[in-house]
Amino acid sequence: MIDIIKLSKDVRIFRLGKRLTQTELGTKVGVSKQYIYKLEKGKQPISATMLNKIYAALDLDLHVAKFKI
């Protein structure tokens, strides 16, 4: 089972690896910079659908990403 809370916190690591700002990532997936900020801090609940959109915007595969750390 994929740990959605852990993966949402890992968004920051992957985002920085792609050299994207929170604003740029938010624009790619249709959410605000504040949403991305809260998500990365673990303060924003996330749906599997949104997590999938974010990982797609970062050119990542959720099945591979869950084994990253």
CHARMM internal coordinates of N, CA and C (Angstrom, degrees):
IC EDIT
DIST 1 N 1 CA 1.4453
DIST 1 CA 1 C 1.5281
ANGL 1 N 1 CA 1 C 109.69
DIST 1 C 2 N 1.3113
ANGL 1 CA 1 C 2 N 116.52
DIHE 1 N 1 CA 1 C 2 N 139.51
DIST 2 N 2 CA 1.4586
ANGL 1 C 2 N 2 CA 121.92
DIHE 1 CA 1 C 2 N 2 CA -179.60
DIST 2 CA 2 C 1.5172
ANGL 2 N 2 CA 2 C 109.12
DIHE 1 C 2 N 2 CA 2 C -81.99
DIST 2 C 3 N 1.3275
ANGL 2 CA 2 C 3 N 116.58
DIHE 2 N 2 CA 2 C 3 N 132.03
DIST 3 N 3 CA 1.4575
ANGL 2 C 3 N 3 CA 122.38
DIHE 2 CA 2 C 3 N 3 CA 177.37
DIST 3 CA 3 C 1.5298
ANGL 3 N 3 CA 3 C 107.86
DIHE 2 C 3 N 3 CA 3 C -85.73
DIST 3 C 4 N 1.3271
ANGL 3 CA 3 C 4 N 117.16
DIHE 3 N 3 CA 3 C 4 N 96.15
DIST 4 N 4 CA 1.4626
ANGL 3 C 4 N 4 CA 122.28
DIHE 3 CA 3 C 4 N 4 CA -174.50
DIST 4 CA 4 C 1.5253
ANGL 4 N 4 CA 4 C 110.90
DIHE 3 C 4 N 4 CA 4 C -63.87
DIST 4 C 5 N 1.3134
ANGL 4 CA 4 C 5 N 118.61
DIHE 4 N 4 CA 4 C 5 N -35.92
DIST 5 N 5 CA 1.4686
ANGL 4 C 5 N 5 CA 120.87
DIHE 4 CA 4 C 5 N 5 CA 179.65
DIST 5 CA 5 C 1.5253
ANGL 5 N 5 CA 5 C 110.25
DIHE 4 C 5 N 5 CA 5 C -64.41
DIST 5 C 6 N 1.3141
ANGL 5 CA 5 C 6 N 117.35
DIHE 5 N 5 CA 5 C 6 N -45.13
DIST 6 N 6 CA 1.4650
ANGL 5 C 6 N 6 CA 120.61
DIHE 5 CA 5 C 6 N 6 CA 178.92
DIST 6 CA 6 C 1.5224
ANGL 6 N 6 CA 6 C 110.64
DIHE 5 C 6 N 6 CA 6 C -64.51
DIST 6 C 7 N 1.3138
ANGL 6 CA 6 C 7 N 117.20
DIHE 6 N 6 CA 6 C 7 N -43.97
DIST 7 N 7 CA 1.4615
ANGL 6 C 7 N 7 CA 119.73
DIHE 6 CA 6 C 7 N 7 CA -179.43
DIST 7 CA 7 C 1.5193
ANGL 7 N 7 CA 7 C 111.39
DIHE 6 C 7 N 7 CA 7 C -64.29
DIST 7 C 8 N 1.3141
ANGL 7 CA 7 C 8 N 117.66
DIHE 7 N 7 CA 7 C 8 N -36.38
DIST 8 N 8 CA 1.4636
ANGL 7 C 8 N 8 CA 118.84
DIHE 7 CA 7 C 8 N 8 CA 179.25
DIST 8 CA 8 C 1.5226
ANGL 8 N 8 CA 8 C 110.39
DIHE 7 C 8 N 8 CA 8 C -65.11
DIST 8 C 9 N 1.3234
ANGL 8 CA 8 C 9 N 117.51
DIHE 8 N 8 CA 8 C 9 N -37.06
DIST 9 N 9 CA 1.4613
ANGL 8 C 9 N 9 CA 120.35
DIHE 8 CA 8 C 9 N 9 CA 177.27
DIST 9 CA 9 C 1.5344
ANGL 9 N 9 CA 9 C 111.22
DIHE 8 C 9 N 9 CA 9 C -70.36
DIST 9 C 10 N 1.3087
ANGL 9 CA 9 C 10 N 117.09
DIHE 9 N 9 CA 9 C 10 N -28.94
DIST 10 N 10 CA 1.4624
ANGL 9 C 10 N 10 CA 121.12
DIHE 9 CA 9 C 10 N 10 CA 178.32
DIST 10 CA 10 C 1.5272
ANGL 10 N 10 CA 10 C 112.45
DIHE 9 C 10 N 10 CA 10 C -73.68
DIST 10 C 11 N 1.3228
ANGL 10 CA 10 C 11 N 116.80
DIHE 10 N 10 CA 10 C 11 N -11.75
DIST 11 N 11 CA 1.4625
ANGL 10 C 11 N 11 CA 120.43
DIHE 10 CA 10 C 11 N 11 CA 179.63
DIST 11 CA 11 C 1.5301
ANGL 11 N 11 CA 11 C 110.28
DIHE 10 C 11 N 11 CA 11 C -53.61
DIST 11 C 12 N 1.3123
ANGL 11 CA 11 C 12 N 117.49
DIHE 11 N 11 CA 11 C 12 N -41.16
DIST 12 N 12 CA 1.4706
ANGL 11 C 12 N 12 CA 120.84
DIHE 11 CA 11 C 12 N 12 CA -179.13
DIST 12 CA 12 C 1.5270
ANGL 12 N 12 CA 12 C 111.32
DIHE 11 C 12 N 12 CA 12 C -58.86
DIST 12 C 13 N 1.3136
ANGL 12 CA 12 C 13 N 116.14
DIHE 12 N 12 CA 12 C 13 N -45.39
DIST 13 N 13 CA 1.4652
ANGL 12 C 13 N 13 CA 120.60
DIHE 12 CA 12 C 13 N 13 CA -179.45
DIST 13 CA 13 C 1.5283
ANGL 13 N 13 CA 13 C 110.26
DIHE 12 C 13 N 13 CA 13 C -60.20
DIST 13 C 14 N 1.3219
ANGL 13 CA 13 C 14 N 115.74
DIHE 13 N 13 CA 13 C 14 N -47.77
DIST 14 N 14 CA 1.4626
ANGL 13 C 14 N 14 CA 119.47
DIHE 13 CA 13 C 14 N 14 CA -179.18
DIST 14 CA 14 C 1.5288
ANGL 14 N 14 CA 14 C 111.75
DIHE 13 C 14 N 14 CA 14 C -67.94
DIST 14 C 15 N 1.3416
ANGL 14 CA 14 C 15 N 116.41
DIHE 14 N 14 CA 14 C 15 N -38.98
DIST 15 N 15 CA 1.4688
ANGL 14 C 15 N 15 CA 120.61
DIHE 14 CA 14 C 15 N 15 CA 179.82
DIST 15 CA 15 C 1.5236
ANGL 15 N 15 CA 15 C 110.59
DIHE 14 C 15 N 15 CA 15 C -61.75
DIST 15 C 16 N 1.3070
ANGL 15 CA 15 C 16 N 116.06
DIHE 15 N 15 CA 15 C 16 N -46.07
DIST 16 N 16 CA 1.4596
ANGL 15 C 16 N 16 CA 120.13
DIHE 15 CA 15 C 16 N 16 CA 179.25
DIST 16 CA 16 C 1.5301
ANGL 16 N 16 CA 16 C 111.07
DIHE 15 C 16 N 16 CA 16 C -64.84
DIST 16 C 17 N 1.3189
ANGL 16 CA 16 C 17 N 116.38
DIHE 16 N 16 CA 16 C 17 N -35.98
DIST 17 N 17 CA 1.4628
ANGL 16 C 17 N 17 CA 120.72
DIHE 16 CA 16 C 17 N 17 CA 176.81
DIST 17 CA 17 C 1.5262
ANGL 17 N 17 CA 17 C 112.45
DIHE 16 C 17 N 17 CA 17 C -61.56
DIST 17 C 18 N 1.3266
ANGL 17 CA 17 C 18 N 115.73
DIHE 17 N 17 CA 17 C 18 N -30.20
DIST 18 N 18 CA 1.4734
ANGL 17 C 18 N 18 CA 121.20
DIHE 17 CA 17 C 18 N 18 CA 177.96
DIST 18 CA 18 C 1.5306
ANGL 18 N 18 CA 18 C 111.42
DIHE 17 C 18 N 18 CA 18 C -91.72
DIST 18 C 19 N 1.3340
ANGL 18 CA 18 C 19 N 116.19
DIHE 18 N 18 CA 18 C 19 N 2.01
DIST 19 N 19 CA 1.4712
ANGL 18 C 19 N 19 CA 122.90
DIHE 18 CA 18 C 19 N 19 CA 178.88
DIST 19 CA 19 C 1.5325
ANGL 19 N 19 CA 19 C 112.52
DIHE 18 C 19 N 19 CA 19 C 58.48
DIST 19 C 20 N 1.3225
ANGL 19 CA 19 C 20 N 114.62
DIHE 19 N 19 CA 19 C 20 N 43.12
DIST 20 N 20 CA 1.4607
ANGL 19 C 20 N 20 CA 120.82
DIHE 19 CA 19 C 20 N 20 CA 177.52
DIST 20 CA 20 C 1.5183
ANGL 20 N 20 CA 20 C 109.70
DIHE 19 C 20 N 20 CA 20 C -108.25
DIST 20 C 21 N 1.3217
ANGL 20 CA 20 C 21 N 116.27
DIHE 20 N 20 CA 20 C 21 N 145.36
DIST 21 N 21 CA 1.4556
ANGL 20 C 21 N 21 CA 120.69
DIHE 20 CA 20 C 21 N 21 CA 172.26
DIST 21 CA 21 C 1.5249
ANGL 21 N 21 CA 21 C 108.17
DIHE 20 C 21 N 21 CA 21 C -82.83
DIST 21 C 22 N 1.3158
ANGL 21 CA 21 C 22 N 115.57
DIHE 21 N 21 CA 21 C 22 N 167.20
DIST 22 N 22 CA 1.4613
ANGL 21 C 22 N 22 CA 119.63
DIHE 21 CA 21 C 22 N 22 CA 175.39
DIST 22 CA 22 C 1.5230
ANGL 22 N 22 CA 22 C 110.05
DIHE 21 C 22 N 22 CA 22 C -62.00
DIST 22 C 23 N 1.3094
ANGL 22 CA 22 C 23 N 116.73
DIHE 22 N 22 CA 22 C 23 N -37.53
DIST 23 N 23 CA 1.4616
ANGL 22 C 23 N 23 CA 121.24
DIHE 22 CA 22 C 23 N 23 CA 178.77
DIST 23 CA 23 C 1.5242
ANGL 23 N 23 CA 23 C 110.89
DIHE 22 C 23 N 23 CA 23 C -63.51
DIST 23 C 24 N 1.3161
ANGL 23 CA 23 C 24 N 117.04
DIHE 23 N 23 CA 23 C 24 N -45.41
DIST 24 N 24 CA 1.4711
ANGL 23 C 24 N 24 CA 120.92
DIHE 23 CA 23 C 24 N 24 CA -179.35
DIST 24 CA 24 C 1.5256
ANGL 24 N 24 CA 24 C 111.33
DIHE 23 C 24 N 24 CA 24 C -63.05
DIST 24 C 25 N 1.3261
ANGL 24 CA 24 C 25 N 116.94
DIHE 24 N 24 CA 24 C 25 N -44.03
DIST 25 N 25 CA 1.4641
ANGL 24 C 25 N 25 CA 119.82
DIHE 24 CA 24 C 25 N 25 CA 178.58
DIST 25 CA 25 C 1.5181
ANGL 25 N 25 CA 25 C 110.34
DIHE 24 C 25 N 25 CA 25 C -65.32
DIST 25 C 26 N 1.3143
ANGL 25 CA 25 C 26 N 116.68
DIHE 25 N 25 CA 25 C 26 N -43.33
DIST 26 N 26 CA 1.4642
ANGL 25 C 26 N 26 CA 120.31
DIHE 25 CA 25 C 26 N 26 CA 178.41
DIST 26 CA 26 C 1.5185
ANGL 26 N 26 CA 26 C 111.79
DIHE 25 C 26 N 26 CA 26 C -58.45
DIST 26 C 27 N 1.3154
ANGL 26 CA 26 C 27 N 116.62
DIHE 26 N 26 CA 26 C 27 N -42.45
DIST 27 N 27 CA 1.4695
ANGL 26 C 27 N 27 CA 121.25
DIHE 26 CA 26 C 27 N 27 CA 178.48
DIST 27 CA 27 C 1.5219
ANGL 27 N 27 CA 27 C 110.80
DIHE 26 C 27 N 27 CA 27 C -62.37
DIST 27 C 28 N 1.3220
ANGL 27 CA 27 C 28 N 117.17
DIHE 27 N 27 CA 27 C 28 N -40.81
DIST 28 N 28 CA 1.4642
ANGL 27 C 28 N 28 CA 121.10
DIHE 27 CA 27 C 28 N 28 CA -179.54
DIST 28 CA 28 C 1.5296
ANGL 28 N 28 CA 28 C 112.54
DIHE 27 C 28 N 28 CA 28 C -62.53
DIST 28 C 29 N 1.3291
ANGL 28 CA 28 C 29 N 116.34
DIHE 28 N 28 CA 28 C 29 N -33.04
DIST 29 N 29 CA 1.4672
ANGL 28 C 29 N 29 CA 119.35
DIHE 28 CA 28 C 29 N 29 CA -175.94
DIST 29 CA 29 C 1.5251
ANGL 29 N 29 CA 29 C 113.26
DIHE 28 C 29 N 29 CA 29 C -108.39
DIST 29 C 30 N 1.3283
ANGL 29 CA 29 C 30 N 117.22
DIHE 29 N 29 CA 29 C 30 N -0.72
DIST 30 N 30 CA 1.4597
ANGL 29 C 30 N 30 CA 120.77
DIHE 29 CA 29 C 30 N 30 CA 175.00
DIST 30 CA 30 C 1.5196
ANGL 30 N 30 CA 30 C 115.78
DIHE 29 C 30 N 30 CA 30 C 82.38
DIST 30 C 31 N 1.3399
ANGL 30 CA 30 C 31 N 116.29
DIHE 30 N 30 CA 30 C 31 N 31.04
DIST 31 N 31 CA 1.4600
ANGL 30 C 31 N 31 CA 120.25
DIHE 30 CA 30 C 31 N 31 CA 176.23
DIST 31 CA 31 C 1.5262
ANGL 31 N 31 CA 31 C 108.96
DIHE 30 C 31 N 31 CA 31 C -129.57
DIST 31 C 32 N 1.3209
ANGL 31 CA 31 C 32 N 116.51
DIHE 31 N 31 CA 31 C 32 N 171.11
DIST 32 N 32 CA 1.4621
ANGL 31 C 32 N 32 CA 121.03
DIHE 31 CA 31 C 32 N 32 CA -178.27
DIST 32 CA 32 C 1.5315
ANGL 32 N 32 CA 32 C 111.48
DIHE 31 C 32 N 32 CA 32 C -81.63
DIST 32 C 33 N 1.3314
ANGL 32 CA 32 C 33 N 113.80
DIHE 32 N 32 CA 32 C 33 N 163.99
DIST 33 N 33 CA 1.4631
ANGL 32 C 33 N 33 CA 120.95
DIHE 32 CA 32 C 33 N 33 CA 173.52
DIST 33 CA 33 C 1.5255
ANGL 33 N 33 CA 33 C 109.60
DIHE 32 C 33 N 33 CA 33 C -59.06
DIST 33 C 34 N 1.3379
ANGL 33 CA 33 C 34 N 116.34
DIHE 33 N 33 CA 33 C 34 N -38.49
DIST 34 N 34 CA 1.4634
ANGL 33 C 34 N 34 CA 120.92
DIHE 33 CA 33 C 34 N 34 CA -178.96
DIST 34 CA 34 C 1.5273
ANGL 34 N 34 CA 34 C 111.53
DIHE 33 C 34 N 34 CA 34 C -63.15
DIST 34 C 35 N 1.3285
ANGL 34 CA 34 C 35 N 116.64
DIHE 34 N 34 CA 34 C 35 N -36.88
DIST 35 N 35 CA 1.4689
ANGL 34 C 35 N 35 CA 120.67
DIHE 34 CA 34 C 35 N 35 CA 177.86
DIST 35 CA 35 C 1.5268
ANGL 35 N 35 CA 35 C 109.41
DIHE 34 C 35 N 35 CA 35 C -62.13
DIST 35 C 36 N 1.3326
ANGL 35 CA 35 C 36 N 116.70
DIHE 35 N 35 CA 35 C 36 N -47.08
DIST 36 N 36 CA 1.4693
ANGL 35 C 36 N 36 CA 120.72
DIHE 35 CA 35 C 36 N 36 CA -179.49
DIST 36 CA 36 C 1.5286
ANGL 36 N 36 CA 36 C 109.79
DIHE 35 C 36 N 36 CA 36 C -63.23
DIST 36 C 37 N 1.3261
ANGL 36 CA 36 C 37 N 117.16
DIHE 36 N 36 CA 36 C 37 N -42.97
DIST 37 N 37 CA 1.4655
ANGL 36 C 37 N 37 CA 121.44
DIHE 36 CA 36 C 37 N 37 CA 178.50
DIST 37 CA 37 C 1.5354
ANGL 37 N 37 CA 37 C 110.67
DIHE 36 C 37 N 37 CA 37 C -57.59
DIST 37 C 38 N 1.3330
ANGL 37 CA 37 C 38 N 116.33
DIHE 37 N 37 CA 37 C 38 N -51.43
DIST 38 N 38 CA 1.4646
ANGL 37 C 38 N 38 CA 120.56
DIHE 37 CA 37 C 38 N 38 CA -179.16
DIST 38 CA 38 C 1.5206
ANGL 38 N 38 CA 38 C 111.37
DIHE 37 C 38 N 38 CA 38 C -63.24
DIST 38 C 39 N 1.3083
ANGL 38 CA 38 C 39 N 116.44
DIHE 38 N 38 CA 38 C 39 N -38.16
DIST 39 N 39 CA 1.4576
ANGL 38 C 39 N 39 CA 121.08
DIHE 38 CA 38 C 39 N 39 CA 178.25
DIST 39 CA 39 C 1.5254
ANGL 39 N 39 CA 39 C 110.51
DIHE 38 C 39 N 39 CA 39 C -61.20
DIST 39 C 40 N 1.3160
ANGL 39 CA 39 C 40 N 115.96
DIHE 39 N 39 CA 39 C 40 N -48.43
DIST 40 N 40 CA 1.4613
ANGL 39 C 40 N 40 CA 120.16
DIHE 39 CA 39 C 40 N 40 CA -178.88
DIST 40 CA 40 C 1.5245
ANGL 40 N 40 CA 40 C 112.53
DIHE 39 C 40 N 40 CA 40 C -64.18
DIST 40 C 41 N 1.3204
ANGL 40 CA 40 C 41 N 117.53
DIHE 40 N 40 CA 40 C 41 N -27.60
DIST 41 N 41 CA 1.4666
ANGL 40 C 41 N 41 CA 121.75
DIHE 40 CA 40 C 41 N 41 CA 178.29
DIST 41 CA 41 C 1.5225
ANGL 41 N 41 CA 41 C 112.28
DIHE 40 C 41 N 41 CA 41 C -86.93
DIST 41 C 42 N 1.3296
ANGL 41 CA 41 C 42 N 117.23
DIHE 41 N 41 CA 41 C 42 N -2.22
DIST 42 N 42 CA 1.4564
ANGL 41 C 42 N 42 CA 120.95
DIHE 41 CA 41 C 42 N 42 CA -179.38
DIST 42 CA 42 C 1.5135
ANGL 42 N 42 CA 42 C 113.64
DIHE 41 C 42 N 42 CA 42 C 77.34
DIST 42 C 43 N 1.3400
ANGL 42 CA 42 C 43 N 117.21
DIHE 42 N 42 CA 42 C 43 N 17.57
DIST 43 N 43 CA 1.4619
ANGL 42 C 43 N 43 CA 121.63
DIHE 42 CA 42 C 43 N 43 CA -177.88
DIST 43 CA 43 C 1.5254
ANGL 43 N 43 CA 43 C 112.33
DIHE 42 C 43 N 43 CA 43 C -103.85
DIST 43 C 44 N 1.3139
ANGL 43 CA 43 C 44 N 117.26
DIHE 43 N 43 CA 43 C 44 N 0.70
DIST 44 N 44 CA 1.4644
ANGL 43 C 44 N 44 CA 121.96
DIHE 43 CA 43 C 44 N 44 CA -177.55
DIST 44 CA 44 C 1.5221
ANGL 44 N 44 CA 44 C 109.61
DIHE 43 C 44 N 44 CA 44 C -120.70
DIST 44 C 45 N 1.3217
ANGL 44 CA 44 C 45 N 118.05
DIHE 44 N 44 CA 44 C 45 N 117.75
DIST 45 N 45 CA 1.4605
ANGL 44 C 45 N 45 CA 118.86
DIHE 44 CA 44 C 45 N 45 CA 174.83
DIST 45 CA 45 C 1.5350
ANGL 45 N 45 CA 45 C 109.07
DIHE 44 C 45 N 45 CA 45 C -62.35
DIST 45 C 46 N 1.3012
ANGL 45 CA 45 C 46 N 115.81
DIHE 45 N 45 CA 45 C 46 N 150.09
DIST 46 N 46 CA 1.4645
ANGL 45 C 46 N 46 CA 119.44
DIHE 45 CA 45 C 46 N 46 CA -179.50
DIST 46 CA 46 C 1.5120
ANGL 46 N 46 CA 46 C 109.40
DIHE 45 C 46 N 46 CA 46 C -136.85
DIST 46 C 47 N 1.3100
ANGL 46 CA 46 C 47 N 114.33
DIHE 46 N 46 CA 46 C 47 N 140.66
DIST 47 N 47 CA 1.4661
ANGL 46 C 47 N 47 CA 119.39
DIHE 46 CA 46 C 47 N 47 CA 176.03
DIST 47 CA 47 C 1.5247
ANGL 47 N 47 CA 47 C 108.60
DIHE 46 C 47 N 47 CA 47 C -85.83
DIST 47 C 48 N 1.3025
ANGL 47 CA 47 C 48 N 115.59
DIHE 47 N 47 CA 47 C 48 N 159.54
DIST 48 N 48 CA 1.4617
ANGL 47 C 48 N 48 CA 120.18
DIHE 47 CA 47 C 48 N 48 CA 176.32
DIST 48 CA 48 C 1.5214
ANGL 48 N 48 CA 48 C 110.26
DIHE 47 C 48 N 48 CA 48 C -61.28
DIST 48 C 49 N 1.3353
ANGL 48 CA 48 C 49 N 116.49
DIHE 48 N 48 CA 48 C 49 N -34.67
DIST 49 N 49 CA 1.4597
ANGL 48 C 49 N 49 CA 120.60
DIHE 48 CA 48 C 49 N 49 CA 179.56
DIST 49 CA 49 C 1.5230
ANGL 49 N 49 CA 49 C 111.09
DIHE 48 C 49 N 49 CA 49 C -63.96
DIST 49 C 50 N 1.3349
ANGL 49 CA 49 C 50 N 117.27
DIHE 49 N 49 CA 49 C 50 N -46.46
DIST 50 N 50 CA 1.4594
ANGL 49 C 50 N 50 CA 120.64
DIHE 49 CA 49 C 50 N 50 CA 179.70
DIST 50 CA 50 C 1.5201
ANGL 50 N 50 CA 50 C 111.14
DIHE 49 C 50 N 50 CA 50 C -66.28
DIST 50 C 51 N 1.3254
ANGL 50 CA 50 C 51 N 116.82
DIHE 50 N 50 CA 50 C 51 N -41.00
DIST 51 N 51 CA 1.4573
ANGL 50 C 51 N 51 CA 119.86
DIHE 50 CA 50 C 51 N 51 CA 178.16
DIST 51 CA 51 C 1.5243
ANGL 51 N 51 CA 51 C 110.11
DIHE 50 C 51 N 51 CA 51 C -60.62
DIST 51 C 52 N 1.3112
ANGL 51 CA 51 C 52 N 116.55
DIHE 51 N 51 CA 51 C 52 N -40.00
DIST 52 N 52 CA 1.4576
ANGL 51 C 52 N 52 CA 121.13
DIHE 51 CA 51 C 52 N 52 CA 177.87
DIST 52 CA 52 C 1.5297
ANGL 52 N 52 CA 52 C 110.45
DIHE 51 C 52 N 52 CA 52 C -63.08
DIST 52 C 53 N 1.3445
ANGL 52 CA 52 C 53 N 117.82
DIHE 52 N 52 CA 52 C 53 N -41.43
DIST 53 N 53 CA 1.4666
ANGL 52 C 53 N 53 CA 121.59
DIHE 52 CA 52 C 53 N 53 CA 178.14
DIST 53 CA 53 C 1.5281
ANGL 53 N 53 CA 53 C 110.91
DIHE 52 C 53 N 53 CA 53 C -62.19
DIST 53 C 54 N 1.3118
ANGL 53 CA 53 C 54 N 115.71
DIHE 53 N 53 CA 53 C 54 N -43.01
DIST 54 N 54 CA 1.4649
ANGL 53 C 54 N 54 CA 120.24
DIHE 53 CA 53 C 54 N 54 CA -179.12
DIST 54 CA 54 C 1.5199
ANGL 54 N 54 CA 54 C 110.39
DIHE 53 C 54 N 54 CA 54 C -64.74
DIST 54 C 55 N 1.3089
ANGL 54 CA 54 C 55 N 116.84
DIHE 54 N 54 CA 54 C 55 N -46.27
DIST 55 N 55 CA 1.4605
ANGL 54 C 55 N 55 CA 119.64
DIHE 54 CA 54 C 55 N 55 CA -179.92
DIST 55 CA 55 C 1.5306
ANGL 55 N 55 CA 55 C 111.18
DIHE 54 C 55 N 55 CA 55 C -65.24
DIST 55 C 56 N 1.3173
ANGL 55 CA 55 C 56 N 117.34
DIHE 55 N 55 CA 55 C 56 N -35.15
DIST 56 N 56 CA 1.4684
ANGL 55 C 56 N 56 CA 120.29
DIHE 55 CA 55 C 56 N 56 CA 175.72
DIST 56 CA 56 C 1.5298
ANGL 56 N 56 CA 56 C 110.41
DIHE 55 C 56 N 56 CA 56 C -65.23
DIST 56 C 57 N 1.3378
ANGL 56 CA 56 C 57 N 116.72
DIHE 56 N 56 CA 56 C 57 N -40.94
DIST 57 N 57 CA 1.4685
ANGL 56 C 57 N 57 CA 121.04
DIHE 56 CA 56 C 57 N 57 CA 178.53
DIST 57 CA 57 C 1.5248
ANGL 57 N 57 CA 57 C 111.08
DIHE 56 C 57 N 57 CA 57 C -64.29
DIST 57 C 58 N 1.3196
ANGL 57 CA 57 C 58 N 116.70
DIHE 57 N 57 CA 57 C 58 N -27.68
DIST 58 N 58 CA 1.4642
ANGL 57 C 58 N 58 CA 121.67
DIHE 57 CA 57 C 58 N 58 CA 178.69
DIST 58 CA 58 C 1.5271
ANGL 58 N 58 CA 58 C 111.98
DIHE 57 C 58 N 58 CA 58 C -92.74
DIST 58 C 59 N 1.3357
ANGL 58 CA 58 C 59 N 116.37
DIHE 58 N 58 CA 58 C 59 N 6.29
DIST 59 N 59 CA 1.4756
ANGL 58 C 59 N 59 CA 122.73
DIHE 58 CA 58 C 59 N 59 CA -178.99
DIST 59 CA 59 C 1.5258
ANGL 59 N 59 CA 59 C 111.70
DIHE 58 C 59 N 59 CA 59 C 57.32
DIST 59 C 60 N 1.3424
ANGL 59 CA 59 C 60 N 115.51
DIHE 59 N 59 CA 59 C 60 N 42.67
DIST 60 N 60 CA 1.4591
ANGL 59 C 60 N 60 CA 121.27
DIHE 59 CA 59 C 60 N 60 CA 179.42
DIST 60 CA 60 C 1.5186
ANGL 60 N 60 CA 60 C 110.25
DIHE 59 C 60 N 60 CA 60 C -118.95
DIST 60 C 61 N 1.3059
ANGL 60 CA 60 C 61 N 115.55
DIHE 60 N 60 CA 60 C 61 N 154.76
DIST 61 N 61 CA 1.4510
ANGL 60 C 61 N 61 CA 122.75
DIHE 60 CA 60 C 61 N 61 CA 176.04
DIST 61 CA 61 C 1.5255
ANGL 61 N 61 CA 61 C 107.41
DIHE 60 C 61 N 61 CA 61 C -105.80
DIST 61 C 62 N 1.3260
ANGL 61 CA 61 C 62 N 116.92
DIHE 61 N 61 CA 61 C 62 N 123.72
DIST 62 N 62 CA 1.4665
ANGL 61 C 62 N 62 CA 120.11
DIHE 61 CA 61 C 62 N 62 CA -179.02
DIST 62 CA 62 C 1.5230
ANGL 62 N 62 CA 62 C 112.13
DIHE 61 C 62 N 62 CA 62 C -55.71
DIST 62 C 63 N 1.3001
ANGL 62 CA 62 C 63 N 118.12
DIHE 62 N 62 CA 62 C 63 N -36.69
DIST 63 N 63 CA 1.4641
ANGL 62 C 63 N 63 CA 120.82
DIHE 62 CA 62 C 63 N 63 CA -177.15
DIST 63 CA 63 C 1.5208
ANGL 63 N 63 CA 63 C 111.32
DIHE 62 C 63 N 63 CA 63 C -68.12
DIST 63 C 64 N 1.3125
ANGL 63 CA 63 C 64 N 117.14
DIHE 63 N 63 CA 63 C 64 N -31.94
DIST 64 N 64 CA 1.4739
ANGL 63 C 64 N 64 CA 121.29
DIHE 63 CA 63 C 64 N 64 CA 176.84
DIST 64 CA 64 C 1.5195
ANGL 64 N 64 CA 64 C 109.38
DIHE 63 C 64 N 64 CA 64 C -81.02
DIST 64 C 65 N 1.3290
ANGL 64 CA 64 C 65 N 117.67
DIHE 64 N 64 CA 64 C 65 N -42.53
DIST 65 N 65 CA 1.4582
ANGL 64 C 65 N 65 CA 122.57
DIHE 64 CA 64 C 65 N 65 CA -175.82
DIST 65 CA 65 C 1.5224
ANGL 65 N 65 CA 65 C 112.03
DIHE 64 C 65 N 65 CA 65 C -61.29
DIST 65 C 66 N 1.3062
ANGL 65 CA 65 C 66 N 118.90
DIHE 65 N 65 CA 65 C 66 N -31.91
DIST 66 N 66 CA 1.4704
ANGL 65 C 66 N 66 CA 119.51
DIHE 65 CA 65 C 66 N 66 CA -176.82
DIST 66 CA 66 C 1.5200
ANGL 66 N 66 CA 66 C 112.14
DIHE 65 C 66 N 66 CA 66 C -66.53
DIST 66 C 67 N 1.3219
ANGL 66 CA 66 C 67 N 117.60
DIHE 66 N 66 CA 66 C 67 N -14.62
DIST 67 N 67 CA 1.4603
ANGL 66 C 67 N 67 CA 120.98
DIHE 66 CA 66 C 67 N 67 CA 178.51
DIST 67 CA 67 C 1.5307
ANGL 67 N 67 CA 67 C 112.79
DIHE 66 C 67 N 67 CA 67 C -102.27
DIST 67 C 68 N 1.3339
ANGL 67 CA 67 C 68 N 116.18
DIHE 67 N 67 CA 67 C 68 N 6.78
DIST 68 N 68 CA 1.4629
ANGL 67 C 68 N 68 CA 121.80
DIHE 67 CA 67 C 68 N 68 CA -174.63
DIST 68 CA 68 C 1.5270
ANGL 68 N 68 CA 68 C 113.27
DIHE 67 C 68 N 68 CA 68 C -58.22
DIST 68 C 69 N 1.3085
ANGL 68 CA 68 C 69 N 117.09
DIHE 68 N 68 CA 68 C 69 N -47.15
DIST 69 N 69 CA 1.4749
ANGL 68 C 69 N 69 CA 119.75
DIHE 68 CA 68 C 69 N 69 CA -173.63
DIST 69 CA 69 C 1.5123
ANGL 69 N 69 CA 69 C 110.22
DIHE 68 C 69 N 69 CA 69 C -106.89
END
COOR INIT
IC SEED 1 N 1 CA 1 C
IC BUILD
